[in-house]
Amino acid sequence: MGGYWSQFPLRNADGTPQLNAANALLLDTASFIGQSAPAHEVGFANTFTLFRYLRVYGLFDWKAGFWLFNLKERNRCQTANDNCEVVNDPRARFPKTAADTVLAKELAVWRGGITPYIEPADFLKLREVSVTLNAPTSWATRVGAQAASLIVSGRNLALWSDYTGLDPEVNSYGGRNFVRADAYAAPMMRRLSAGINLTF
């Protein structure tokens, strides 16, 4: 439920796709490609204290076992005069499905479908890093405080994924897993911040 299903080309014994008299692909019955929600999620966070005054916090987030429909790339290939990577760059990795791999030369007859653009969306993200510098008490008392600290932090700092879109976490239809697609949704933005904490 909530997964991706599609039809795949019927193939000849030599692996080439079967075509009808109109040069259109002959398709098999629909088969399951993969689920739209992650099957596995792991988060790892830890805090390290260095030299008594310096504290470093980091959070890694890993999600795997799910797929995402790259509607943006499909639209570019289908309607924007073939203005897409998979058509114009012979080195491009064509998206693979769980059951089949569509060769680039077949794209001319299969470009209008959605199956080539349903991609594995596994990823690892460096979700957050923060560095806290605790000032010596003698420094804090100079401004009438009991304690003082400087905090510098960043979110969404790095992404590792084979997904060809901008971010495998995006969903143009909100939190609905039954209608999940990357349709020009803005990815999570990198955010940097800094602050000073004073305790009186």
Z-matrix of the N, CA and C atoms (Angstrom, degrees):
N
C 1 1.466
C 2 1.521 1 109.58
N 3 1.330 2 115.11 1 137.77
C 4 1.451 3 118.99 2 -179.09
C 5 1.507 4 113.66 3 74.54
N 6 1.326 5 117.61 4 11.18
C 7 1.456 6 121.20 5 -177.68
C 8 1.522 7 111.80 6 -99.59
N 9 1.313 8 115.06 7 -178.31
C 10 1.460 9 122.17 8 -179.64
C 11 1.523 10 109.81 9 -101.83
N 12 1.324 11 115.24 10 130.30
C 13 1.463 12 122.92 11 175.75
C 14 1.522 13 108.04 12 -126.05
N 15 1.320 14 117.32 13 146.09
C 16 1.457 15 119.34 14 176.99
C 17 1.521 16 110.26 15 -163.02
N 18 1.320 17 114.37 16 169.51
C 19 1.460 18 121.15 17 177.85
C 20 1.524 19 109.60 18 -98.32
N 21 1.322 20 115.50 19 142.57
C 22 1.456 21 121.22 20 -179.54
C 23 1.525 22 109.90 21 -114.38
N 24 1.327 23 117.24 22 154.10
C 25 1.462 24 120.02 23 -178.04
C 26 1.529 25 112.40 24 -63.98
N 27 1.312 26 115.33 25 140.75
C 28 1.459 27 120.22 26 168.74
C 29 1.525 28 107.45 27 -74.95
N 30 1.336 29 116.65 28 143.41
C 31 1.456 30 119.80 29 -174.18
C 32 1.519 31 111.61 30 -123.48
N 33 1.321 32 113.13 31 151.58
C 34 1.453 33 120.03 32 173.15
C 35 1.526 34 109.45 33 -78.26
N 36 1.307 35 116.07 34 174.74
C 37 1.466 36 120.51 35 -177.88
C 38 1.527 37 111.90 36 -62.02
N 39 1.344 38 117.37 37 -28.51
C 40 1.464 39 119.68 38 -179.65
C 41 1.533 40 112.66 39 -88.17
N 42 1.340 41 116.82 40 4.93
C 43 1.455 42 120.13 41 176.90
C 44 1.505 43 115.51 42 94.02
N 45 1.327 44 117.82 43 -9.52
C 46 1.462 45 120.21 44 179.56
C 47 1.529 46 109.49 45 -75.49
N 48 1.339 47 116.74 46 151.84
C 49 1.471 48 118.82 47 -178.21
C 50 1.520 49 111.38 48 -73.77
N 51 1.319 50 114.79 49 148.83
C 52 1.453 51 120.17 50 176.70
C 53 1.533 52 109.26 51 -85.69
N 54 1.326 53 115.93 52 134.14
C 55 1.454 54 122.09 53 -179.43
C 56 1.523 55 110.17 54 -119.18
N 57 1.339 56 114.90 55 150.79
C 58 1.459 57 118.61 56 175.45
C 59 1.527 58 110.06 57 -91.26
N 60 1.324 59 116.75 58 -172.28
C 61 1.463 60 120.42 59 -176.11
C 62 1.523 61 112.28 60 -64.78
N 63 1.350 62 116.09 61 -23.78
C 64 1.469 63 120.10 62 179.78
C 65 1.532 64 111.78 63 -91.10
N 66 1.325 65 116.57 64 10.98
C 67 1.465 66 122.93 65 178.85
C 68 1.528 67 112.13 66 66.02
N 69 1.325 68 115.98 67 27.55
C 70 1.467 69 121.15 68 176.65
C 71 1.519 70 109.02 69 -101.48
N 72 1.320 71 115.86 70 150.09
C 73 1.456 72 120.27 71 -180.00
C 74 1.519 73 111.41 72 -65.98
N 75 1.321 74 116.10 73 139.59
C 76 1.457 75 121.72 74 170.38
C 77 1.525 76 107.37 75 -89.29
N 78 1.342 77 116.10 76 127.16
C 79 1.455 78 120.57 77 -173.45
C 80 1.517 79 111.59 78 -109.30
N 81 1.324 80 115.15 79 146.78
C 82 1.461 81 123.07 80 175.97
C 83 1.522 82 108.81 81 -79.51
N 84 1.328 83 117.06 82 175.98
C 85 1.462 84 120.48 83 174.36
C 86 1.530 85 109.56 84 -67.25
N 87 1.320 86 116.54 85 157.75
C 88 1.465 87 121.18 86 -175.80
C 89 1.522 88 110.85 87 -62.10
N 90 1.332 89 115.11 88 140.31
C 91 1.463 90 121.12 89 176.90
C 92 1.525 91 109.44 90 -133.27
N 93 1.303 92 115.45 91 160.04
C 94 1.468 93 122.00 92 -175.64
C 95 1.522 94 110.49 93 -77.93
N 96 1.328 95 116.52 94 129.94
C 97 1.467 96 121.67 95 177.74
C 98 1.522 97 110.60 96 -94.76
N 99 1.324 98 116.25 97 -52.26
C 100 1.467 99 119.44 98 -178.77
C 101 1.512 100 110.47 99 173.89
N 102 1.310 101 115.64 100 169.01
C 103 1.460 102 120.51 101 -177.84
C 104 1.524 103 110.97 102 -86.96
N 105 1.346 104 115.91 103 158.11
C 106 1.452 105 121.07 104 -176.62
C 107 1.522 106 112.89 105 -92.79
N 108 1.319 107 117.59 106 -16.37
C 109 1.464 108 121.33 107 178.39
C 110 1.517 109 109.20 108 -105.30
N 111 1.317 110 118.18 109 144.87
C 112 1.469 111 120.20 110 -178.79
C 113 1.527 112 112.76 111 -58.04
N 114 1.331 113 115.57 112 134.62
C 115 1.466 114 120.66 113 175.59
C 116 1.522 115 111.39 114 -83.80
N 117 1.318 116 116.62 115 -23.19
C 118 1.463 117 121.60 116 -177.90
C 119 1.528 118 109.09 117 -135.46
N 120 1.314 119 116.27 118 134.22
C 121 1.460 120 121.76 119 177.04
C 122 1.518 121 108.93 120 -138.61
N 123 1.319 122 116.03 121 131.02
C 124 1.455 123 121.57 122 178.20
C 125 1.524 124 108.47 123 -138.02
N 126 1.315 125 116.10 124 131.77
C 127 1.454 126 121.27 125 173.87
C 128 1.516 127 109.57 126 -119.15
N 129 1.305 128 116.41 127 139.91
C 130 1.465 129 120.65 128 177.92
C 131 1.523 130 108.46 129 -130.56
N 132 1.329 131 115.69 130 122.98
C 133 1.462 132 120.95 131 179.25
C 134 1.518 133 109.24 132 -133.87
N 135 1.319 134 114.92 133 145.92
C 136 1.462 135 119.12 134 178.17
C 137 1.521 136 109.30 135 -156.26
N 138 1.315 137 114.14 136 156.75
C 139 1.460 138 121.68 137 178.29
C 140 1.521 139 108.67 138 -124.52
N 141 1.322 140 115.77 139 131.70
C 142 1.461 141 121.42 140 178.93
C 143 1.526 142 108.70 141 -118.50
N 144 1.312 143 115.90 142 136.24
C 145 1.455 144 121.23 143 175.88
C 146 1.522 145 108.81 144 -108.46
N 147 1.330 146 115.84 145 125.01
C 148 1.458 147 121.29 146 -176.96
C 149 1.527 148 109.57 147 -122.36
N 150 1.298 149 115.70 148 134.92
C 151 1.475 150 121.91 149 173.79
C 152 1.540 151 112.20 150 56.47
N 153 1.306 152 117.04 151 28.45
C 154 1.465 153 125.96 152 174.79
C 155 1.528 154 113.86 153 69.52
N 156 1.302 155 117.99 154 -34.56
C 157 1.460 156 120.07 155 -175.65
C 158 1.531 157 114.15 156 -101.84
N 159 1.327 158 117.94 157 -11.86
C 160 1.464 159 121.19 158 -173.59
C 161 1.526 160 110.28 159 -112.60
N 162 1.342 161 116.60 160 127.54
C 163 1.454 162 122.20 161 179.85
C 164 1.528 163 108.99 162 -124.75
N 165 1.346 164 116.65 163 128.65
C 166 1.461 165 122.77 164 -177.88
C 167 1.527 166 108.86 165 -119.96
N 168 1.339 167 116.00 166 128.09
C 169 1.474 168 121.93 167 179.04
C 170 1.526 169 108.83 168 -120.26
N 171 1.325 170 116.41 169 138.39
C 172 1.460 171 120.98 170 177.66
C 173 1.513 172 111.61 171 -139.31
N 174 1.345 173 116.57 172 147.78
C 175 1.461 174 122.34 173 179.64
C 176 1.522 175 109.27 174 -134.86
N 177 1.332 176 116.56 175 120.05
C 178 1.461 177 123.20 176 173.19
C 179 1.528 178 108.85 177 -105.96
N 180 1.331 179 116.17 178 143.13
C 181 1.461 180 121.86 179 -178.60
C 182 1.523 181 108.25 180 -130.94
N 183 1.347 182 116.95 181 124.32
C 184 1.469 183 122.39 182 -179.30
C 185 1.522 184 109.17 183 -122.54
N 186 1.336 185 115.98 184 130.35
C 187 1.461 186 121.31 185 176.33
C 188 1.519 187 108.19 186 -134.32
N 189 1.332 188 116.05 187 139.56
C 190 1.470 189 119.71 188 -175.03
C 191 1.513 190 110.32 189 -151.63
N 192 1.344 191 114.20 190 168.36
C 193 1.457 192 120.49 191 177.26
C 194 1.514 193 113.62 192 79.91
N 195 1.339 194 117.17 193 33.39
C 196 1.462 195 119.11 194 177.65
C 197 1.521 196 110.15 195 -146.89
N 198 1.333 197 115.61 196 168.38
C 199 1.457 198 123.23 197 -173.57
C 200 1.522 199 109.72 198 -129.15
N 201 1.333 200 116.53 199 159.58
C 202 1.458 201 121.13 200 179.75
C 203 1.530 202 109.37 201 -141.55
N 204 1.327 203 115.75 202 136.30
C 205 1.462 204 122.30 203 178.24
C 206 1.525 205 108.61 204 -83.31
N 207 1.339 206 116.27 205 113.22
C 208 1.459 207 122.01 206 -179.75
C 209 1.533 208 108.61 207 -85.85
N 210 1.339 209 115.00 208 76.20
C 211 1.458 210 121.03 209 -176.13
C 212 1.530 211 111.45 210 -65.00
N 213 1.313 212 117.28 211 -33.00
C 214 1.462 213 120.80 212 179.47
C 215 1.525 214 110.65 213 -59.52
N 216 1.326 215 117.57 214 -47.10
C 217 1.458 216 120.96 215 -179.51
C 218 1.538 217 110.97 216 -68.21
N 219 1.323 218 116.07 217 -36.50
C 220 1.470 219 119.62 218 178.48
C 221 1.521 220 110.53 219 -63.77
N 222 1.331 221 117.11 220 -41.80
C 223 1.462 222 119.92 221 179.38
C 224 1.527 223 111.35 222 -64.78
N 225 1.322 224 116.24 223 -38.50
C 226 1.463 225 119.57 224 179.37
C 227 1.523 226 110.67 225 -64.92
N 228 1.322 227 116.90 226 -39.41
C 229 1.467 228 120.06 227 -179.28
C 230 1.523 229 111.88 228 -72.51
N 231 1.344 230 115.89 229 -35.74
C 232 1.459 231 119.47 230 -172.80
C 233 1.522 232 113.06 231 -86.46
N 234 1.330 233 117.81 232 -39.12
C 235 1.466 234 119.85 233 -169.34
C 236 1.517 235 114.52 234 -118.22
N 237 1.309 236 119.12 235 -13.19
C 238 1.466 237 120.65 236 -174.50
C 239 1.525 238 111.63 237 -103.00
N 240 1.318 239 116.30 238 43.60
C 241 1.467 240 120.98 239 178.26
C 242 1.529 241 112.52 240 55.52
N 243 1.320 242 114.88 241 43.45
C 244 1.468 243 121.31 242 179.22
C 245 1.526 244 112.17 243 59.06
N 246 1.314 245 116.99 244 31.63
C 247 1.461 246 121.30 245 -179.34
C 248 1.522 247 109.74 246 -85.53
N 249 1.331 248 115.73 247 68.21
C 250 1.460 249 119.35 248 179.86
C 251 1.527 250 109.70 249 -145.66
N 252 1.296 251 115.55 250 158.44
C 253 1.465 252 120.98 251 -172.72
C 254 1.516 253 112.54 252 -63.30
N 255 1.328 254 116.73 253 -43.58
C 256 1.459 255 118.92 254 -171.36
C 257 1.529 256 111.94 255 -67.18
N 258 1.334 257 118.11 256 -24.54
C 259 1.459 258 121.26 257 178.38
C 260 1.523 259 111.63 258 -83.32
N 261 1.324 260 116.61 259 -39.62
C 262 1.462 261 120.49 260 -169.39
C 263 1.519 262 115.57 261 -98.70
N 264 1.306 263 118.37 262 -17.36
C 265 1.459 264 120.58 263 -178.58
C 266 1.521 265 109.33 264 -112.47
N 267 1.320 266 118.66 265 107.26
C 268 1.471 267 120.18 266 -177.87
C 269 1.523 268 113.01 267 -65.01
N 270 1.331 269 117.25 268 -15.50
C 271 1.466 270 119.85 269 178.85
C 272 1.523 271 112.28 270 -87.00
N 273 1.350 272 116.88 271 -7.27
C 274 1.462 273 120.58 272 -175.30
C 275 1.525 274 110.25 273 -65.22
N 276 1.303 275 114.84 274 142.27
C 277 1.475 276 120.32 275 175.97
C 278 1.518 277 108.08 276 -82.43
N 279 1.323 278 115.74 277 115.83
C 280 1.458 279 118.08 278 179.47
C 281 1.525 280 108.54 279 -74.69
N 282 1.346 281 118.73 280 135.43
C 283 1.469 282 120.69 281 -177.68
C 284 1.521 283 111.78 282 -55.60
N 285 1.319 284 116.32 283 136.34
C 286 1.455 285 121.83 284 179.40
C 287 1.526 286 109.83 285 -102.39
N 288 1.311 287 116.22 286 146.60
C 289 1.451 288 121.47 287 174.36
C 290 1.518 289 108.06 288 -105.18
N 291 1.321 290 115.64 289 171.55
C 292 1.454 291 119.46 290 -178.77
C 293 1.528 292 111.65 291 -68.62
N 294 1.337 293 117.41 292 -25.54
C 295 1.458 294 120.14 293 -173.25
C 296 1.517 295 114.02 294 -107.95
N 297 1.341 296 117.40 295 -15.01
C 298 1.455 297 117.14 296 -170.30
C 299 1.522 298 109.26 297 -162.28
N 300 1.315 299 115.98 298 163.39
C 301 1.459 300 122.62 299 171.66
C 302 1.519 301 107.70 300 -125.40
N 303 1.308 302 116.97 301 123.50
C 304 1.455 303 120.69 302 179.91
C 305 1.509 304 108.72 303 -90.17
N 306 1.327 305 117.40 304 122.64
C 307 1.451 306 121.47 305 -179.01
C 308 1.526 307 110.20 306 -69.60
N 309 1.315 308 115.60 307 148.76
C 310 1.459 309 120.16 308 -177.65
C 311 1.523 310 111.78 309 -57.66
N 312 1.337 311 117.45 310 -34.98
C 313 1.465 312 119.71 311 -178.11
C 314 1.523 313 111.98 312 -67.05
N 315 1.341 314 118.06 313 -19.00
C 316 1.449 315 121.14 314 178.85
C 317 1.525 316 112.08 315 -83.60
N 318 1.299 317 117.66 316 -9.60
C 319 1.459 318 120.71 317 -174.17
C 320 1.525 319 111.54 318 -61.48
N 321 1.331 320 116.58 319 -31.18
C 322 1.466 321 119.99 320 -177.46
C 323 1.521 322 111.48 321 -59.26
N 324 1.339 323 117.90 322 -32.50
C 325 1.458 324 120.25 323 -178.38
C 326 1.526 325 112.69 324 -101.85
N 327 1.313 326 116.87 325 -8.62
C 328 1.473 327 119.15 326 -176.62
C 329 1.522 328 111.62 327 -118.77
N 330 1.312 329 117.65 328 4.29
C 331 1.451 330 122.59 329 -171.90
C 332 1.529 331 112.68 330 -59.83
N 333 1.309 332 117.90 331 -32.23
C 334 1.455 333 120.41 332 -176.74
C 335 1.515 334 114.34 333 -73.23
N 336 1.328 335 118.99 334 -13.49
C 337 1.456 336 120.95 335 -178.52
C 338 1.518 337 112.40 336 -82.44
N 339 1.318 338 115.87 337 -177.55
C 340 1.468 339 119.99 338 -179.35
C 341 1.521 340 112.13 339 -108.85
N 342 1.317 341 117.87 340 -19.65
C 343 1.467 342 120.34 341 -171.27
C 344 1.527 343 114.04 342 -57.58
N 345 1.335 344 120.51 343 -42.83
C 346 1.471 345 118.26 344 -178.61
C 347 1.517 346 113.83 345 -63.06
N 348 1.329 347 116.74 346 -14.53
C 349 1.464 348 119.66 347 -174.11
C 350 1.532 349 112.26 348 -108.36
N 351 1.308 350 117.29 349 10.74
C 352 1.467 351 121.37 350 171.27
C 353 1.518 352 106.15 351 -92.21
N 354 1.319 353 116.13 352 109.34
C 355 1.462 354 121.22 353 -168.27
C 356 1.526 355 112.28 354 -116.01
N 357 1.334 356 117.24 355 150.88
C 358 1.466 357 119.39 356 169.99
C 359 1.529 358 109.24 357 -59.61
N 360 1.326 359 116.08 358 136.98
C 361 1.463 360 120.07 359 -173.35
C 362 1.528 361 112.61 360 -119.63
N 363 1.333 362 118.27 361 19.41
C 364 1.464 363 120.81 362 178.91
C 365 1.527 364 109.99 363 -57.10
N 366 1.328 365 116.70 364 144.14
C 367 1.469 366 119.00 365 -179.92
C 368 1.520 367 111.11 366 -156.14
N 369 1.322 368 113.83 367 159.85
C 370 1.463 369 123.43 368 169.50
C 371 1.517 370 106.78 369 -127.28
N 372 1.324 371 116.49 370 129.48
C 373 1.460 372 121.15 371 -179.79
C 374 1.515 373 111.01 372 -123.22
N 375 1.317 374 114.03 373 139.73
C 376 1.457 375 119.77 374 165.68
C 377 1.518 376 104.93 375 -86.40
N 378 1.318 377 115.17 376 95.35
C 379 1.452 378 121.16 377 -169.29
C 380 1.527 379 113.27 378 -74.60
N 381 1.318 380 115.70 379 -38.16
C 382 1.465 381 117.30 380 -176.68
C 383 1.523 382 110.93 381 -157.68
N 384 1.325 383 115.62 382 143.79
C 385 1.464 384 123.59 383 171.21
C 386 1.529 385 107.30 384 -138.89
N 387 1.297 386 115.82 385 133.44
C 388 1.463 387 119.33 386 174.96
C 389 1.527 388 109.19 387 -136.75
N 390 1.306 389 114.69 388 144.03
C 391 1.464 390 121.89 389 179.32
C 392 1.528 391 107.14 390 -124.50
N 393 1.316 392 115.81 391 124.44
C 394 1.470 393 121.76 392 -179.56
C 395 1.519 394 109.18 393 -116.92
N 396 1.304 395 115.42 394 125.90
C 397 1.462 396 121.69 395 177.31
C 398 1.517 397 108.09 396 -110.04
N 399 1.316 398 116.49 397 111.25
C 400 1.460 399 121.61 398 178.88
C 401 1.522 400 109.23 399 -86.30
N 402 1.303 401 115.14 400 122.17
C 403 1.465 402 119.57 401 -178.79
C 404 1.522 403 110.08 402 -74.85
N 405 1.325 404 118.52 403 147.75
C 406 1.466 405 121.37 404 173.63
C 407 1.535 406 110.33 405 -57.55
N 408 1.304 407 115.58 406 148.21
C 409 1.471 408 120.29 407 -178.12
C 410 1.516 409 111.51 408 -55.96
N 411 1.320 410 117.10 409 -35.89
C 412 1.471 411 120.08 410 -179.03
C 413 1.529 412 111.52 411 -62.41
N 414 1.347 413 116.56 412 -31.02
C 415 1.464 414 119.63 413 177.89
C 416 1.525 415 110.38 414 -72.32
N 417 1.352 416 116.23 415 -41.32
C 418 1.460 417 120.38 416 -177.93
C 419 1.524 418 111.70 417 -65.21
N 420 1.313 419 116.20 418 -38.87
C 421 1.476 420 118.76 419 -177.87
C 422 1.523 421 112.31 420 -67.05
N 423 1.301 422 117.43 421 -19.34
C 424 1.462 423 119.79 422 178.75
C 425 1.518 424 112.44 423 -68.09
N 426 1.345 425 116.49 424 -22.80
C 427 1.462 426 119.87 425 176.68
C 428 1.522 427 110.70 426 -109.36
N 429 1.318 428 116.84 427 15.94
C 430 1.466 429 121.77 428 177.09
C 431 1.505 430 114.45 429 78.28
N 432 1.341 431 118.24 430 18.38
C 433 1.461 432 121.44 431 -179.86
C 434 1.520 433 110.69 432 -107.13
N 435 1.330 434 114.94 433 158.68
C 436 1.470 435 119.92 434 176.15
C 437 1.527 436 111.55 435 -83.17
N 438 1.327 437 115.75 436 -32.51
C 439 1.465 438 120.91 437 -179.69
C 440 1.528 439 108.92 438 -150.83
N 441 1.326 440 115.45 439 153.20
C 442 1.458 441 120.79 440 178.93
C 443 1.528 442 109.17 441 -145.32
N 444 1.328 443 116.32 442 145.36
C 445 1.463 444 120.65 443 178.95
C 446 1.525 445 110.17 444 -149.98
N 447 1.323 446 114.55 445 149.75
C 448 1.456 447 122.70 446 175.91
C 449 1.528 448 108.01 447 -112.06
N 450 1.349 449 116.60 448 129.61
C 451 1.462 450 121.53 449 -177.47
C 452 1.525 451 109.40 450 -121.57
N 453 1.331 452 116.51 451 127.77
C 454 1.459 453 123.21 452 173.17
C 455 1.522 454 107.13 453 -122.36
N 456 1.342 455 117.04 454 128.21
C 457 1.466 456 119.54 455 -176.17
C 458 1.521 457 111.27 456 -140.86
N 459 1.317 458 114.64 457 159.26
C 460 1.453 459 121.47 458 176.98
C 461 1.510 460 110.33 459 -143.63
N 462 1.339 461 116.70 460 146.39
C 463 1.466 462 122.51 461 178.19
C 464 1.525 463 109.65 462 -124.65
N 465 1.347 464 114.49 463 149.31
C 466 1.473 465 121.22 464 -179.23
C 467 1.527 466 111.12 465 54.59
N 468 1.318 467 114.93 466 56.52
C 469 1.454 468 120.54 467 -172.45
C 470 1.529 469 113.89 468 -86.19
N 471 1.330 470 117.87 469 -28.51
C 472 1.473 471 119.61 470 -177.32
C 473 1.523 472 109.69 471 -153.70
N 474 1.341 473 115.56 472 149.54
C 475 1.458 474 122.37 473 -179.80
C 476 1.520 475 108.99 474 -137.21
N 477 1.341 476 116.33 475 131.89
C 478 1.460 477 122.87 476 174.06
C 479 1.532 478 107.79 477 -121.55
N 480 1.344 479 116.68 478 116.22
C 481 1.463 480 121.11 479 -178.04
C 482 1.520 481 109.51 480 -163.80
N 483 1.345 482 116.57 481 152.18
C 484 1.452 483 121.81 482 173.59
C 485 1.527 484 112.17 483 -89.44
N 486 1.320 485 117.47 484 -3.25
C 487 1.466 486 120.67 485 178.38
C 488 1.523 487 109.12 486 -62.92
N 489 1.336 488 117.29 487 134.37
C 490 1.453 489 120.37 488 -173.05
C 491 1.525 490 113.60 489 -85.17
N 492 1.336 491 118.56 490 -11.38
C 493 1.459 492 121.07 491 175.60
C 494 1.519 493 111.10 492 -79.18
N 495 1.328 494 115.58 493 -173.16
C 496 1.460 495 119.84 494 -176.69
C 497 1.517 496 112.66 495 -72.66
N 498 1.344 497 117.29 496 -37.66
C 499 1.465 498 119.95 497 -174.80
C 500 1.522 499 108.55 498 -155.24
N 501 1.341 500 119.04 499 122.00
C 502 1.466 501 120.77 500 -178.52
C 503 1.526 502 113.63 501 -73.09
N 504 1.334 503 118.01 502 -4.35
C 505 1.469 504 120.46 503 179.34
C 506 1.523 505 113.10 504 -90.86
N 507 1.324 506 118.54 505 -11.98
C 508 1.457 507 119.31 506 -173.76
C 509 1.524 508 111.29 507 -70.92
N 510 1.311 509 115.09 508 151.60
C 511 1.456 510 122.17 509 172.58
C 512 1.522 511 107.57 510 -146.77
N 513 1.308 512 116.49 511 114.39
C 514 1.462 513 120.69 512 -176.89
C 515 1.518 514 112.70 513 -69.37
N 516 1.335 515 117.06 514 -8.61
C 517 1.462 516 120.67 515 -178.03
C 518 1.526 517 111.00 516 -115.05
N 519 1.317 518 116.60 517 36.42
C 520 1.457 519 120.68 518 176.32
C 521 1.508 520 112.87 519 67.61
N 522 1.319 521 116.58 520 -139.83
C 523 1.462 522 121.23 521 -176.78
C 524 1.508 523 114.03 522 -90.74
N 525 1.330 524 118.60 523 13.59
C 526 1.464 525 120.98 524 -176.35
C 527 1.524 526 110.44 525 -84.51
N 528 1.318 527 116.46 526 112.28
C 529 1.457 528 120.53 527 179.49
C 530 1.524 529 112.43 528 -74.91
N 531 1.340 530 118.16 529 -20.03
C 532 1.457 531 120.14 530 -179.17
C 533 1.520 532 111.68 531 -78.43
N 534 1.314 533 117.92 532 -15.31
C 535 1.468 534 121.44 533 175.71
C 536 1.525 535 105.73 534 -132.53
N 537 1.313 536 116.53 535 76.93
C 538 1.461 537 120.87 536 -173.63
C 539 1.523 538 109.20 537 -111.74
N 540 1.351 539 115.70 538 123.46
C 541 1.456 540 119.83 539 -179.30
C 542 1.524 541 109.81 540 -158.40
N 543 1.321 542 114.56 541 151.58
C 544 1.465 543 121.86 542 172.65
C 545 1.522 544 106.62 543 -95.62
N 546 1.340 545 116.05 544 88.67
C 547 1.461 546 121.72 545 -177.01
C 548 1.519 547 109.10 546 -114.59
N 549 1.327 548 115.74 547 71.57
C 550 1.465 549 122.54 548 177.84
C 551 1.526 550 112.76 549 66.44
N 552 1.311 551 117.65 550 24.91
C 553 1.466 552 120.43 551 176.98
C 554 1.531 553 109.36 552 -75.00
N 555 1.321 554 115.50 553 142.07
C 556 1.464 555 119.66 554 177.97
C 557 1.519 556 109.55 555 -73.90
N 558 1.322 557 117.94 556 132.71
C 559 1.470 558 120.11 557 178.33
C 560 1.522 559 110.58 558 -72.49
N 561 1.321 560 115.59 559 167.91
C 562 1.454 561 119.62 560 174.67
C 563 1.522 562 109.19 561 -62.84
N 564 1.291 563 116.60 562 128.16
C 565 1.452 564 121.09 563 -175.52
C 566 1.526 565 111.25 564 -82.73
N 567 1.310 566 116.16 565 148.46
C 568 1.462 567 121.28 566 172.65
C 569 1.529 568 108.53 567 -71.49
N 570 1.306 569 115.94 568 134.52
C 571 1.462 570 119.85 569 -176.14
C 572 1.528 571 109.49 570 -132.03
N 573 1.318 572 116.17 571 128.68
C 574 1.455 573 122.60 572 177.27
C 575 1.518 574 108.69 573 -117.40
N 576 1.318 575 117.10 574 140.70
C 577 1.459 576 120.41 575 -179.71
C 578 1.523 577 109.97 576 -148.25
N 579 1.319 578 114.48 577 159.25
C 580 1.474 579 120.93 578 178.00
C 581 1.512 580 108.38 579 -145.10
N 582 1.309 581 116.36 580 151.04
C 583 1.458 582 120.24 581 -179.37
C 584 1.520 583 111.25 582 -159.02
N 585 1.317 584 114.40 583 161.70
C 586 1.469 585 122.39 584 176.36
C 587 1.517 586 108.55 585 -120.62
N 588 1.320 587 116.81 586 126.97
C 589 1.458 588 122.13 587 176.20
C 590 1.512 589 110.44 588 -106.96
N 591 1.325 590 115.44 589 130.53
C 592 1.469 591 121.57 590 177.67
C 593 1.527 592 107.42 591 -122.93
N 594 1.330 593 116.28 592 130.96
C 595 1.462 594 121.56 593 177.35
C 596 1.518 595 108.77 594 -110.32
N 597 1.341 596 115.60 595 122.24
C 598 1.474 597 120.61 596 -178.59
C 599 1.514 598 110.77 597 -108.23
